[in-house]
Structure formats: structure tokens, C-alpha cells
Amino acid sequence: MNTYSKGLMWFRRDLRAQDNAALYHALKVCRQVWCVFVFDTNILDPLPRADRRVEFIRESLVELDANLRELGLANGTQGVGLIVLHDRAAKAITALAQRLQVQAVFTNHDDEPAALARDAHIFGNLAHAGILLHSHKDHVIFERREVLTQAGHPFGVFTPYKNAWLKQLTPDHLKPYPVTRYTQALAAVPAEWAVPVPTLSNIGFEKTNLSQLPMPTGTSGAHQLFKDFVQRIDRYHEARNFPAVKGPSYLSVHLRFGTLSMRQVASVAHQMHLQGMAGASTWLSELIWRDFYHQVLANFPHVVDKAFKPEYDHIKFEHGKHSKALFAAWCEGRTGYPLVDAAMAQINQTGYMHNRLRMVVASFLVKDLGIDWRWGERYFAEHLIDFDLAANNGGWQWASSSGCDAQPYFRIFNPVTQSEKFDPHGKFIRRYLPQLAGLPDAAIHAPWKANEIEMAEAGVVLGTHYPAPVVDHAKARARTLLRYAVVKKPGATPK
């Protein structure tokens, strides 16, 4: 790569100053580097004005700006910081690069179709101005076509992908990028852009309840959560499925926005995996699932709006007024199935949902209510603070049996038995459905089966304090098997 006098580092889904591939390469080959983040109006305009993701990003940018200033001061450069713009990225990046007279713009890969289209547009604009665009791998360990089958094709099944991933992994893949070695190249922000990170109101947004949630922002928040998780990672394989237990890592939003390095967490998990720690091995598998879904999106972009398995697009889902009413009940936590409703209350109140519950509510929407998985995928995309197109799409297609390595269509989660197994004492249900708190443990999973005395003592009247079930699971299961018959393969036996 050439050596440039001036370069521009464009932050996107990599909001950290340490172990950042694009920042490292920019600092290494440029004598002066400025850093920028763009609140892209093409992305922001369709969002609700109170969006936890925007607030998370904004708070993380404040910390990123401070970290860049500290790196500059450590090398004796005053006025280093982050330029933050609010505009269309395609326009803003080109204009800024020209104003700063840089020879190259550096950024990290984003393989979402809309991002690729944006980057192609910017690449053309920059090329027209005589400016190069360099993009680097950063948010995954392996991407695109780096891990292939022996026949040279992308994987569509997880376990062989995981085995190939582990076999191909070397220590170099997990090495951090030594950004601090080259921070003398950080340049002071010109006075025109030397202003604080804009407030939410400056960009047309409102504060949410983010600050009241146990969801710390920025790299400091990410490291705080990671340190806590490492201390209990040995129990992860046992605790991760129980929503009332502190089992998950809670790092998904930090991996999504890059406030935490994927290389850092994968390195720790892999080392513990080699030591035979079961919890770390299970979590490493989850990190590999993340890579898997990203390579699926990169190699099979049709999954954005179509089933990975084309035959599943022939399924006739429910439509019309009744299905819309059922969907509204699902969205608002009014299905009459407590675990489903508590999970929907969690996402609506916090922007987060426990992973086991994501599978439960997705299966319920598709296979109990007979509603197109795309409806649920869109709802999650609007409400999850850790929304990542690749993982969200992969998860919903898994639940609907239409995606890569998905569960067979005839395996349908029973929301009551899932509740009894993974929230046996009803702690999670009571947290989000306090109106059911007085029910005994045995009755809280299916209130409609409770006897009159139990309901009276708990002060619960079905249809008044809590809805009756909107669907009978056994009958819904039978309808689903009929609906999915169009994709039934010879020899497949429903169980």
C-alpha cells in the first residue's frame, strides 16, 4: 500500500479506538489522519424519534471522541478528536475528504446489501475526486469466502462450518491491531469541525430509558461487561438458557456496534476452549454462529427478503384482518401464553430479549399463529438494540425452518413446556407480568389450566387481568404441519 500524506478514518460499526483494523492501517500509512462518524440520515430518517440504538451510538461516540483525544495528547498533539456529521453519508464523506484534501479514506467492511450499495456509490464519488477507498475486515474473524467447503463453496450448514473455522484458525487471526504504535499520525481537528458530539436533540431524536437499563455504553461499558462475563463463563453452557438467571454475556450490542473487539473476545474464548472449559466452548460456538450468519448474508444476499431454501417461499402464511390482530397481540404481549408475553414485554421495555426467548417467540409467531417470519423479523429489527441484519435474519429463518441449518419444520416449540423447563419457578414471568405474580409456580405457565381457587387467591381473572390464549397450541401445531406439507421431503417423518 502507498504512503499518503493525509487520510480519513470513517467509523461505522467499529466504535472503538483500540484494536481497530481500519484505524490501524490508516495511521500506519498516513502522515496525518482525521477521524469521522456520520449520523447517516438515510438510516436515521425512517427510525422512531426515541430509538435506543441511536442513543447508544451517541453515548459511545462521546467516549470514542475522548479516547482519541487521549491518544493525541499522549503523543503531544492537541485538538485530536472525532468529527461527527449529520448528513447523507454518501455526500458527507466525499465532501469532507475533499475539504481535508486527503488521498485516501479508510473504513471497515459492512456486508449488508444497503451498506454495500452505499459504499459502491461512495467509492465512485471518491474515485471521481482522485481519492482512494480502503476497506478492511474487522467485525468478524472470518468473512465472505474465507471459509469454504472442500468443493470451494460457501457453507450452508453450521457444524461443518464450525469445524472448518476452528481448523483454519491461527493465532494471527486473533492478534489485536497495535493502534497505539502509530497514533502520532492523529491530526488535530480543524476549527470548523472542532465541536462536541451533537446531542440527541441536535439530530432530531429524544432520550430513551437507556440510562436506566443495565446496558452500559462505549468501550468502558463493553470491557466492564466482558470482565464480569469472563468470571462466570465456566457456567455459560448451563445458565444461558434460563432467562431469570444471569447467564448470557450481554455483549451482543457491543459486538454489533464494535465497542468491543471480536478478536479480543474470540481470543479469550478460544484459549479457554483449548483448556477444556465447557462454558467457553459453548460461547465460542455462539461467536462462530455470528461469523456463519455473516458469511451467509455475504454469499446468499437473497435471504434478506426470501427464504434461504427457495421451496419455503411456497408456504402460505395467514393474512387478513384476523392475522393482523394476532400479530398485534404478539407484539404487545397479549397472546395468553405467559413466557411469550413476558419475552415481548422485555423487548418492548428494554430493547433486549434473552436468546432462548427469541427462539420461543419466533416459533410461536410462525408455527402457532401461522404468520410470516418476515413480520417478526421486521419487529425485532425495529426494537432490538443489538439488531444485526445477518444474525436477526438467520435466527428468524432458523425458527421458521426456512434458513441454513434450521430446525426441521415438524419440530415446533411448545410455549408451555419451554416455560416449565427454562423458567420453572416463574421468576422471569413474574418480573415482566406482575399481574400473574400471585399464581403458584405450577400454574403460572398456563393460567387457563389453573383451578378457581388458585386464580381467586392470585386475584387473576382471565380476560380481565390477563388474556385467555389466542390460539390452542395442539390445534395450531396440526395446522402448521399441513401448511408446511408443501416442503415435505420424502422420508421425513413428523415427530
One Martini backbone bead per residue (centre of mass of N, CA, C, O) as a GRO file, in nm:
protein
  495
    1MET     BB    1   0.098   0.035   0.018
    2ASN     BB    2   0.077   0.349   0.021
    3THR     BB    3   0.190   0.669   0.104
    4TYR     BB    4   0.032   0.923   0.290
    5SER     BB    5  -0.032   1.240   0.400
    6LYS     BB    6  -0.359   1.194   0.389
    7GLY     BB    7  -0.632   1.078   0.607
    8LEU     BB    8  -0.953   0.894   0.648
    9MET     BB    9  -1.151   0.788   0.922
   10TRP     BB   10  -1.440   0.566   0.905
   11PHE     BB   11  -1.684   0.522   1.121
   12ARG     BB   12  -1.932   0.260   1.222
   13ARG     BB   13  -1.912  -0.070   1.341
   14ASP     BB   14  -1.629   0.062   1.519
   15LEU     BB   15  -1.646   0.212   1.833
   16ARG     BB   16  -1.306   0.220   1.847
   17ALA     BB   17  -0.951   0.272   1.908
   18GLN     BB   18  -0.895  -0.022   1.960
   19ASP     BB   19  -0.845  -0.272   1.761
   20ASN     BB   20  -0.850  -0.126   1.459
   21ALA     BB   21  -0.804  -0.185   1.141
   22ALA     BB   22  -0.844   0.086   0.987
   23LEU     BB   23  -0.692   0.268   1.184
   24TYR     BB   24  -0.424   0.129   1.166
   25HIS     BB   25  -0.378   0.164   0.856
   26ALA     BB   26  -0.398   0.469   0.850
   27LEU     BB   27  -0.166   0.535   1.054
   28LYS     BB   28   0.063   0.373   0.905
   29VAL     BB   29   0.026   0.533   0.595
   30CYS     BB   30  -0.006   0.813   0.742
   31ARG     BB   31   0.075   1.137   0.852
   32GLN     BB   32  -0.240   1.212   0.846
   33VAL     BB   33  -0.536   1.178   1.068
   34TRP     BB   34  -0.882   1.161   1.043
   35CYS     BB   35  -1.199   1.145   1.220
   36VAL     BB   36  -1.525   0.986   1.140
   37PHE     BB   37  -1.883   1.039   1.184
   38VAL     BB   38  -2.209   0.939   1.049
   39PHE     BB   39  -2.529   1.054   1.063
   40ASP     BB   40  -2.732   0.881   0.865
   41THR     BB   41  -3.023   0.982   0.717
   42ASN     BB   42  -3.099   0.720   0.564
   43ILE     BB   43  -3.125   0.567   0.845
   44LEU     BB   44  -3.274   0.770   1.049
   45ASP     BB   45  -3.545   0.877   0.929
   46PRO     BB   46  -3.727   0.601   0.977
   47LEU     BB   47  -3.701   0.637   1.270
   48PRO     BB   48  -3.773   0.670   1.572
   49ARG     BB   49  -3.722   0.932   1.799
   50ALA     BB   50  -3.707   0.682   2.005
   51ASP     BB   51  -3.380   0.532   2.002
   52ARG     BB   52  -3.155   0.332   2.152
   53ARG     BB   53  -2.935   0.313   1.933
   54VAL     BB   54  -2.876   0.613   1.902
   55GLU     BB   55  -2.797   0.655   2.198
   56PHE     BB   56  -2.570   0.452   2.208
   57ILE     BB   57  -2.397   0.581   1.991
   58ARG     BB   58  -2.368   0.862   2.112
   59GLU     BB   59  -2.230   0.772   2.379
   60SER     BB   60  -1.991   0.624   2.234
   61LEU     BB   61  -1.878   0.877   2.089
   62VAL     BB   62  -1.790   1.033   2.334
   63GLU     BB   63  -1.574   0.823   2.412
   64LEU     BB   64  -1.417   0.814   2.147
   65ASP     BB   65  -1.333   1.109   2.149
   66ALA     BB   66  -1.174   1.090   2.416
   67ASN     BB   67  -0.974   0.868   2.325
   68LEU     BB   68  -0.846   1.031   2.094
   69ARG     BB   69  -0.742   1.261   2.268
   70GLU     BB   70  -0.556   1.088   2.443
   71LEU     BB   71  -0.375   0.987   2.213
   72GLY     BB   72  -0.278   1.266   2.129
   73LEU     BB   73  -0.157   1.365   2.401
   74ALA     BB   74   0.053   1.131   2.429
   75ASN     BB   75   0.193   1.281   2.153
   76GLY     BB   76   0.142   1.609   2.169
   77THR     BB   77  -0.161   1.644   2.047
   78GLN     BB   78  -0.376   1.886   1.995
   79GLY     BB   79  -0.721   1.843   1.900
   80VAL     BB   80  -0.804   1.571   1.902
   81GLY     BB   81  -1.073   1.386   1.727
   82LEU     BB   82  -1.422   1.378   1.642
   83ILE     BB   83  -1.601   1.383   1.356
   84VAL     BB   84  -1.947   1.494   1.341
   85LEU     BB   85  -2.210   1.404   1.124
   86HIS     BB   86  -2.529   1.523   0.959
   87ASP     BB   87  -2.595   1.306   0.689
   88ARG     BB   88  -2.524   1.191   0.395
   89ALA     BB   89  -2.272   0.981   0.351
   90ALA     BB   90  -2.213   1.003   0.046
   91LYS     BB   91  -2.171   1.312   0.071
   92ALA     BB   92  -1.994   1.369   0.330
   93ILE     BB   93  -1.734   1.209   0.273
   94THR     BB   94  -1.652   1.345   0.011
   95ALA     BB   95  -1.646   1.638   0.112
   96LEU     BB   96  -1.443   1.599   0.343
   97ALA     BB   97  -1.208   1.480   0.181
   98GLN     BB   98  -1.175   1.735   0.009
   99ARG     BB   99  -1.135   1.950   0.233
  100LEU     BB  100  -0.877   1.781   0.355
  101GLN     BB  101  -0.702   1.654   0.124
  102VAL     BB  102  -0.718   1.357   0.078
  103GLN     BB  103  -0.611   1.031  -0.055
  104ALA     BB  104  -0.768   0.859   0.177
  105VAL     BB  105  -1.010   0.614   0.278
  106PHE     BB  106  -1.102   0.451   0.588
  107THR     BB  107  -1.251   0.124   0.650
  108ASN     BB  108  -1.501  -0.111   0.737
  109HIS     BB  109  -1.674  -0.368   0.680
  110ASP     BB  110  -2.008  -0.402   0.514
  111ASP     BB  111  -2.243  -0.667   0.407
  112GLU     BB  112  -2.479  -0.512   0.370
  113PRO     BB  113  -2.653  -0.427   0.099
  114ALA     BB  114  -2.685  -0.120   0.161
  115ALA     BB  115  -2.383  -0.075   0.227
  116LEU     BB  116  -2.266  -0.166  -0.044
  117ALA     BB  117  -2.411   0.048  -0.212
  118ARG     BB  118  -2.297   0.292  -0.069
  119ASP     BB  119  -1.991   0.223  -0.112
  120ALA     BB  120  -2.000   0.225  -0.421
  121HIS     BB  121  -2.080   0.521  -0.443
  122ILE     BB  122  -1.838   0.637  -0.287
  123PHE     BB  123  -1.617   0.519  -0.457
  124GLY     BB  124  -1.694   0.681  -0.709
  125ASN     BB  125  -1.672   0.966  -0.591
  126LEU     BB  126  -1.377   0.944  -0.501
  127ALA     BB  127  -1.252   0.869  -0.773
  128HIS     BB  128  -1.341   1.132  -0.914
  129ALA     BB  129  -1.147   1.289  -0.689
  130GLY     BB  130  -0.881   1.104  -0.638
  131ILE     BB  131  -0.986   0.892  -0.415
  132LEU     BB  132  -0.937   0.644  -0.194
  133LEU     BB  133  -1.075   0.316  -0.089
  134HIS     BB  134  -1.032   0.146   0.225
  135SER     BB  135  -1.109  -0.193   0.323
  136HIS     BB  136  -1.176  -0.387   0.628
  137LYS     BB  137  -1.148  -0.640   0.844
  138ASP     BB  138  -1.329  -0.660   1.186
  139HIS     BB  139  -1.626  -0.798   1.296
  140VAL     BB  140  -1.470  -1.063   1.216
  141ILE     BB  141  -1.279  -1.341   1.156
  142PHE     BB  142  -1.459  -1.458   0.923
  143GLU     BB  143  -1.531  -1.402   0.571
  144ARG     BB  144  -1.716  -1.467   0.317
  145ARG     BB  145  -1.462  -1.673   0.142
  146GLU     BB  146  -1.267  -1.799   0.375
  147VAL     BB  147  -1.483  -2.031   0.434
  148LEU     BB  148  -1.480  -2.350   0.277
  149THR     BB  149  -1.539  -2.601   0.110
  150GLN     BB  150  -1.382  -2.848  -0.067
  151ALA     BB  151  -1.546  -2.731  -0.330
  152GLY     BB  152  -1.561  -2.403  -0.288
  153HIS     BB  153  -1.807  -2.343  -0.095
  154PRO     BB  154  -2.037  -2.221   0.083
  155PHE     BB  155  -2.188  -2.256   0.374
  156GLY     BB  156  -2.515  -2.418   0.505
  157VAL     BB  157  -2.377  -2.555   0.757
  158PHE     BB  158  -2.256  -2.530   1.071
  159THR     BB  159  -2.071  -2.761   1.174
  160PRO     BB  160  -1.868  -2.767   0.933
  161TYR     BB  161  -1.797  -2.472   0.966
  162LYS     BB  162  -1.681  -2.488   1.248
  163ASN     BB  163  -1.459  -2.692   1.185
  164ALA     BB  164  -1.319  -2.514   0.971
  165TRP     BB  165  -1.271  -2.269   1.148
  166LEU     BB  166  -1.088  -2.409   1.360
  167LYS     BB  167  -0.877  -2.520   1.155
  168GLN     BB  168  -0.804  -2.224   1.031
  169LEU     BB  169  -0.711  -2.118   1.287
  170THR     BB  170  -0.494  -1.858   1.404
  171PRO     BB  171  -0.321  -1.638   1.591
  172ASP     BB  172  -0.341  -1.405   1.378
  173HIS     BB  173  -0.660  -1.376   1.386
  174LEU     BB  174  -0.631  -1.266   1.713
  175LYS     BB  175  -0.472  -1.023   1.670
  176PRO     BB  176  -0.408  -0.718   1.760
  177TYR     BB  177  -0.417  -0.389   1.673
  178PRO     BB  178  -0.145  -0.152   1.710
  179VAL     BB  179  -0.241   0.158   1.734
  180THR     BB  180  -0.043   0.313   1.940
  181ARG     BB  181   0.215   0.302   1.750
  182TYR     BB  182   0.062   0.541   1.539
  183THR     BB  183  -0.068   0.810   1.685
  184GLN     BB  184   0.107   1.046   1.562
  185ALA     BB  185  -0.101   1.080   1.309
  186LEU     BB  186  -0.289   1.236   1.462
  187ALA     BB  187  -0.508   1.499   1.394
  188ALA     BB  188  -0.623   1.796   1.419
  189VAL     BB  189  -0.915   1.955   1.438
  190PRO     BB  190  -1.065   2.164   1.268
  191ALA     BB  191  -1.251   2.428   1.370
  192GLU     BB  192  -1.514   2.363   1.204
  193TRP     BB  193  -1.524   2.057   1.375
  194ALA     BB  194  -1.461   2.160   1.683
  195VAL     BB  195  -1.707   1.985   1.826
  196PRO     BB  196  -1.927   1.843   1.992
  197VAL     BB  197  -2.116   1.596   2.029
  198PRO     BB  198  -2.416   1.562   1.944
  199THR     BB  199  -2.714   1.570   2.038
  200LEU     BB  200  -3.011   1.429   2.003
  201SER     BB  201  -3.163   1.696   1.931
  202ASN     BB  202  -2.969   1.779   1.698
  203ILE     BB  203  -3.082   1.500   1.533
  204GLY     BB  204  -3.399   1.446   1.619
  205PHE     BB  205  -3.392   1.319   1.913
  206GLU     BB  206  -3.470   1.113   2.195
  207LYS     BB  207  -3.480   1.008   2.495
  208THR     BB  208  -3.448   0.721   2.678
  209ASN     BB  209  -3.412   0.434   2.904
  210LEU     BB  210  -3.106   0.355   2.890
  211SER     BB  211  -2.987   0.469   3.168
  212GLN     BB  212  -3.180   0.251   3.335
  213LEU     BB  213  -3.015   0.031   3.211
  214PRO     BB  214  -2.804  -0.266   3.198
  215MET     BB  215  -2.640  -0.075   2.941
  216PRO     BB  216  -2.349  -0.004   2.880
  217THR     BB  217  -2.138   0.216   2.718
  218GLY     BB  218  -1.892   0.173   2.531
  219THR     BB  219  -1.583   0.049   2.606
  220SER     BB  220  -1.618   0.049   2.910
  221GLY     BB  221  -1.880  -0.116   2.912
  222ALA     BB  222  -1.769  -0.362   2.761
  223HIS     BB  223  -1.539  -0.434   2.964
  224GLN     BB  224  -1.720  -0.470   3.208
  225LEU     BB  225  -1.889  -0.707   3.093
  226PHE     BB  226  -1.654  -0.897   3.016
  227LYS     BB  227  -1.532  -0.931   3.294
  228ASP     BB  228  -1.785  -1.053   3.421
  229PHE     BB  229  -1.818  -1.297   3.226
  230VAL     BB  230  -1.546  -1.445   3.269
  231GLN     BB  231  -1.621  -1.520   3.574
  232ARG     BB  232  -1.891  -1.705   3.439
  233ILE     BB  233  -1.825  -1.889   3.180
  234ASP     BB  234  -1.827  -2.185   3.308
  235ARG     BB  235  -2.171  -2.159   3.315
  236TYR     BB  236  -2.295  -2.099   3.035
  237HIS     BB  237  -2.406  -2.383   2.929
  238GLU     BB  238  -2.626  -2.381   3.173
  239ALA     BB  239  -2.741  -2.063   3.197
  240ARG     BB  240  -2.832  -1.946   2.906
  241ASN     BB  241  -3.153  -2.066   2.911
  242PHE     BB  242  -3.215  -1.874   3.169
  243PRO     BB  243  -3.379  -1.571   3.206
  244ALA     BB  244  -3.348  -1.543   3.539
  245VAL     BB  245  -3.046  -1.566   3.471
  246LYS     BB  246  -2.700  -1.488   3.480
  247GLY     BB  247  -2.581  -1.602   3.165
  248PRO     BB  248  -2.519  -1.410   2.965
  249SER     BB  249  -2.306  -1.162   2.828
  250TYR     BB  250  -2.431  -0.885   2.703
  251LEU     BB  251  -2.252  -0.822   2.410
  252SER     BB  252  -2.410  -0.776   2.141
  253VAL     BB  253  -2.408  -0.461   2.113
  254HIS     BB  254  -2.091  -0.438   2.111
  255LEU     BB  255  -2.049  -0.610   1.857
  256ARG     BB  256  -2.230  -0.449   1.667
  257PHE     BB  257  -2.070  -0.152   1.732
  258GLY     BB  258  -1.758  -0.202   1.817
  259THR     BB  259  -1.681  -0.160   2.138
  260LEU     BB  260  -1.582  -0.454   2.073
  261SER     BB  261  -1.355  -0.697   2.008
  262MET     BB  262  -1.362  -0.991   1.845
  263ARG     BB  263  -1.071  -1.082   1.895
  264GLN     BB  264  -1.070  -1.066   2.200
  265VAL     BB  265  -1.305  -1.265   2.266
  266ALA     BB  266  -1.207  -1.508   2.093
  267SER     BB  267  -0.938  -1.548   2.235
  268VAL     BB  268  -1.044  -1.616   2.514
  269ALA     BB  269  -1.236  -1.845   2.433
  270HIS     BB  270  -1.022  -2.026   2.295
  271GLN     BB  271  -0.833  -2.071   2.532
  272MET     BB  272  -1.055  -2.205   2.712
  273HIS     BB  273  -1.127  -2.427   2.516
  274LEU     BB  274  -0.839  -2.564   2.522
  275GLN     BB  275  -0.886  -2.616   2.846
  276GLY     BB  276  -1.194  -2.742   2.866
  277MET     BB  277  -1.417  -2.521   2.880
  278ALA     BB  278  -1.748  -2.546   2.831
  279GLY     BB  279  -1.854  -2.255   2.832
  280ALA     BB  280  -1.647  -2.144   2.624
  281SER     BB  281  -1.722  -2.337   2.393
  282THR     BB  282  -2.012  -2.239   2.364
  283TRP     BB  283  -1.945  -1.938   2.310
  284LEU     BB  284  -1.770  -1.983   2.064
  285SER     BB  285  -2.003  -2.096   1.895
  286GLU     BB  286  -2.159  -1.828   1.894
  287LEU     BB  287  -1.939  -1.669   1.741
  288ILE     BB  288  -1.949  -1.854   1.492
  289TRP     BB  289  -2.241  -1.802   1.419
  290ARG     BB  290  -2.191  -1.509   1.349
  291ASP     BB  291  -2.007  -1.565   1.107
  292PHE     BB  292  -2.201  -1.747   0.954
  293TYR     BB  293  -2.426  -1.533   0.901
  294HIS     BB  294  -2.239  -1.335   0.747
  295GLN     BB  295  -2.166  -1.534   0.514
  296VAL     BB  296  -2.450  -1.574   0.419
  297LEU     BB  297  -2.514  -1.281   0.342
  298ALA     BB  298  -2.273  -1.249   0.140
  299ASN     BB  299  -2.353  -1.520  -0.045
  300PHE     BB  300  -2.693  -1.488   0.024
  301PRO     BB  301  -2.874  -1.207  -0.023
  302HIS     BB  302  -3.172  -1.323  -0.055
  303VAL     BB  303  -3.240  -1.347   0.261
  304VAL     BB  304  -3.361  -1.069   0.319
  305ASP     BB  305  -3.660  -1.162   0.151
  306LYS     BB  306  -3.583  -1.471   0.145
  307ALA     BB  307  -3.551  -1.788   0.142
  308PHE     BB  308  -3.293  -1.996   0.145
  309LYS     BB  309  -3.519  -2.200   0.087
  310PRO     BB  310  -3.722  -2.178  -0.180
  311GLU     BB  311  -3.963  -2.373  -0.097
  312TYR     BB  312  -4.056  -2.179   0.151
  313ASP     BB  313  -4.206  -1.965  -0.042
  314HIS     BB  314  -4.478  -2.157  -0.066
  315ILE     BB  315  -4.586  -2.072   0.186
  316LYS     BB  316  -4.904  -2.015   0.349
  317PHE     BB  317  -4.978  -1.753   0.515
  318GLU     BB  318  -5.135  -1.550   0.714
  319HIS     BB  319  -5.407  -1.322   0.644
  320GLY     BB  320  -5.546  -1.035   0.744
  321LYS     BB  321  -5.725  -0.925   1.009
  322HIS     BB  322  -5.668  -1.159   1.207
  323SER     BB  323  -5.357  -1.166   1.177
  324LYS     BB  324  -5.315  -0.874   1.273
  325ALA     BB  325  -5.429  -0.922   1.557
  326LEU     BB  326  -5.225  -1.140   1.637
  327PHE     BB  327  -4.974  -0.968   1.596
  328ALA     BB  328  -5.045  -0.753   1.805
  329ALA     BB  329  -5.050  -0.949   2.044
  330TRP     BB  330  -4.756  -1.026   2.020
  331CYS     BB  331  -4.623  -0.744   2.039
  332GLU     BB  332  -4.796  -0.677   2.326
  333GLY     BB  333  -4.835  -0.928   2.511
  334ARG     BB  334  -5.148  -1.098   2.428
  335THR     BB  335  -5.159  -1.434   2.403
  336GLY     BB  336  -5.167  -1.611   2.696
  337TYR     BB  337  -4.853  -1.669   2.701
  338PRO     BB  338  -4.633  -1.591   2.937
  339LEU     BB  339  -4.351  -1.623   2.805
  340VAL     BB  340  -4.413  -1.462   2.554
  341ASP     BB  341  -4.513  -1.197   2.696
  342ALA     BB  342  -4.256  -1.144   2.863
  343ALA     BB  343  -4.064  -1.119   2.623
  344MET     BB  344  -4.213  -0.877   2.490
  345ALA     BB  345  -4.177  -0.692   2.732
  346GLN     BB  346  -3.872  -0.684   2.725
  347ILE     BB  347  -3.832  -0.555   2.444
  348ASN     BB  348  -4.019  -0.304   2.492
  349GLN     BB  349  -3.860  -0.198   2.760
  350THR     BB  350  -3.528  -0.259   2.657
  351GLY     BB  351  -3.424  -0.393   2.366
  352TYR     BB  352  -3.422  -0.686   2.489
  353MET     BB  353  -3.353  -1.050   2.435
  354HIS     BB  354  -3.344  -1.352   2.512
  355ASN     BB  355  -3.241  -1.609   2.320
  356ARG     BB  356  -3.445  -1.829   2.391
  357LEU     BB  357  -3.692  -1.634   2.347
  358ARG     BB  358  -3.653  -1.581   2.049
  359MET     BB  359  -3.731  -1.870   1.970
  360VAL     BB  360  -4.008  -1.888   2.102
  361VAL     BB  361  -4.152  -1.638   1.964
  362ALA     BB  362  -4.095  -1.724   1.674
  363SER     BB  363  -4.238  -1.994   1.675
  364PHE     BB  364  -4.513  -1.883   1.759
  365LEU     BB  365  -4.569  -1.698   1.520
  366VAL     BB  366  -4.530  -1.916   1.290
  367LYS     BB  367  -4.655  -2.204   1.432
  368ASP     BB  368  -4.916  -2.084   1.585
  369LEU     BB  369  -5.010  -1.823   1.398
  370GLY     BB  370  -4.911  -1.829   1.088
  371ILE     BB  371  -4.678  -1.614   1.048
  372ASP     BB  372  -4.466  -1.440   0.888
  373TRP     BB  373  -4.132  -1.406   0.960
  374ARG     BB  374  -4.098  -1.109   0.852
  375TRP     BB  375  -4.262  -0.967   1.066
  376GLY     BB  376  -4.076  -1.036   1.307
  377GLU     BB  377  -3.814  -0.931   1.192
  378ARG     BB  378  -3.906  -0.633   1.182
  379TYR     BB  379  -3.964  -0.597   1.480
  380PHE     BB  380  -3.678  -0.652   1.578
  381ALA     BB  381  -3.541  -0.432   1.403
  382GLU     BB  382  -3.696  -0.196   1.566
  383HIS     BB  383  -3.621  -0.300   1.890
  384LEU     BB  384  -3.334  -0.395   1.881
  385ILE     BB  385  -3.026  -0.290   1.995
  386ASP     BB  386  -2.871  -0.557   1.849
  387PHE     BB  387  -2.927  -0.522   1.564
  388ASP     BB  388  -2.856  -0.772   1.306
  389LEU     BB  389  -2.919  -0.880   1.009
  390ALA     BB  390  -2.780  -1.157   1.000
  391ALA     BB  391  -2.884  -1.271   1.278
  392ASN     BB  392  -3.185  -1.212   1.251
  393ASN     BB  393  -3.235  -1.367   0.992
  394GLY     BB  394  -3.119  -1.638   1.085
  395GLY     BB  395  -3.309  -1.681   1.329
  396TRP     BB  396  -3.583  -1.670   1.175
  397GLN     BB  397  -3.516  -1.897   0.973
  398TRP     BB  398  -3.474  -2.112   1.182
  399ALA     BB  399  -3.761  -2.102   1.314
  400SER     BB  400  -3.903  -2.149   1.015
  401SER     BB  401  -3.708  -2.361   0.849
  402SER     BB  402  -3.573  -2.172   0.592
  403GLY     BB  403  -3.275  -2.203   0.666
  404CYS     BB  404  -2.983  -2.254   0.789
  405ASP     BB  405  -2.972  -2.517   0.981
  406ALA     BB  406  -3.257  -2.578   1.052
  407GLN     BB  407  -3.521  -2.669   1.197
  408PRO     BB  408  -3.748  -2.876   1.160
  409TYR     BB  409  -4.077  -2.818   1.085
  410PHE     BB  410  -4.183  -3.048   1.309
  411ARG     BB  411  -4.036  -2.863   1.517
  412ILE     BB  412  -4.230  -2.738   1.791
  413PHE     BB  413  -4.265  -2.517   2.015
  414ASN     BB  414  -4.369  -2.532   2.348
  415PRO     BB  415  -4.455  -2.272   2.554
  416VAL     BB  416  -4.500  -2.436   2.817
  417THR     BB  417  -4.253  -2.628   2.832
  418GLN     BB  418  -4.047  -2.403   2.809
  419SER     BB  419  -4.131  -2.266   3.072
  420GLU     BB  420  -4.092  -2.510   3.267
  421LYS     BB  421  -3.784  -2.548   3.194
  422PHE     BB  422  -3.665  -2.221   3.191
  423ASP     BB  423  -3.907  -2.115   3.420
  424PRO     BB  424  -4.000  -2.293   3.676
  425HIS     BB  425  -4.062  -2.037   3.894
  426GLY     BB  426  -4.147  -1.766   3.735
  427LYS     BB  427  -3.948  -1.519   3.750
  428PHE     BB  428  -3.967  -1.387   3.473
  429ILE     BB  429  -4.270  -1.355   3.457
  430ARG     BB  430  -4.302  -1.177   3.715
  431ARG     BB  431  -4.130  -0.938   3.615
  432TYR     BB  432  -4.330  -0.881   3.343
  433LEU     BB  433  -4.601  -1.019   3.499
  434PRO     BB  434  -4.735  -0.910   3.785
  435GLN     BB  435  -5.038  -1.018   3.758
  436LEU     BB  436  -4.909  -1.330   3.810
  437ALA     BB  437  -4.751  -1.352   4.089
  438GLY     BB  438  -4.974  -1.521   4.268
  439LEU     BB  439  -4.910  -1.767   4.128
  440PRO     BB  440  -4.822  -2.066   4.113
  441ASP     BB  441  -4.579  -2.229   3.956
  442ALA     BB  442  -4.768  -2.448   3.812
  443ALA     BB  443  -4.971  -2.206   3.688
  444ILE     BB  444  -4.801  -1.975   3.532
  445HIS     BB  445  -4.770  -2.118   3.241
  446ALA     BB  446  -5.111  -2.192   3.254
  447PRO     BB  447  -5.374  -2.024   3.365
  448TRP     BB  448  -5.618  -2.183   3.223
  449LYS     BB  449  -5.549  -2.445   3.423
  450ALA     BB  450  -5.634  -2.323   3.665
  451ASN     BB  451  -5.796  -2.301   3.943
  452GLU     BB  452  -6.019  -2.110   4.111
  453ILE     BB  453  -5.854  -2.072   4.371
  454GLU     BB  454  -5.588  -1.976   4.247
  455MET     BB  455  -5.709  -1.731   4.099
  456ALA     BB  456  -5.835  -1.589   4.345
  457GLU     BB  457  -5.575  -1.564   4.519
  458ALA     BB  458  -5.428  -1.397   4.274
  459GLY     BB  459  -5.633  -1.200   4.124
  460VAL     BB  460  -5.731  -1.365   3.856
  461VAL     BB  461  -5.887  -1.275   3.541
  462LEU     BB  462  -5.973  -1.391   3.261
  463GLY     BB  463  -5.990  -1.107   3.041
  464THR     BB  464  -5.883  -0.886   3.256
  465HIS     BB  465  -5.574  -0.937   3.365
  466TYR     BB  466  -5.562  -1.180   3.151
  467PRO     BB  467  -5.540  -1.348   2.873
  468ALA     BB  468  -5.648  -1.564   2.674
  469PRO     BB  469  -5.576  -1.776   2.450
  470VAL     BB  470  -5.540  -1.724   2.096
  471VAL     BB  471  -5.443  -2.031   2.096
  472ASP     BB  472  -5.415  -2.369   2.021
  473HIS     BB  473  -5.140  -2.552   2.011
  474ALA     BB  474  -5.229  -2.827   1.894
  475LYS     BB  475  -5.389  -2.711   1.653
  476ALA     BB  476  -5.157  -2.538   1.539
  477ARG     BB  477  -4.967  -2.771   1.479
  478ALA     BB  478  -5.146  -2.909   1.270
  479ARG     BB  479  -5.153  -2.668   1.071
  480THR     BB  480  -4.848  -2.653   1.022
  481LEU     BB  481  -4.808  -2.930   0.893
  482LEU     BB  482  -4.989  -2.859   0.653
  483ARG     BB  483  -4.844  -2.601   0.554
  484TYR     BB  484  -4.553  -2.764   0.525
  485ALA     BB  485  -4.614  -2.985   0.303
  486VAL     BB  486  -4.477  -2.840   0.052
  487VAL     BB  487  -4.174  -2.934   0.191
  488LYS     BB  488  -4.191  -3.222   0.200
  489LYS     BB  489  -3.988  -3.494   0.237
  490PRO     BB  490  -3.886  -3.780   0.162
  491GLY     BB  491  -3.891  -3.956   0.478
  492ALA     BB  492  -4.025  -3.755   0.649
  493THR     BB  493  -4.100  -3.754   1.008
  494PRO     BB  494  -4.316  -3.659   1.214
  495LYS     BB  495  -4.283  -3.574   1.591
   0.00000   0.00000   0.00000
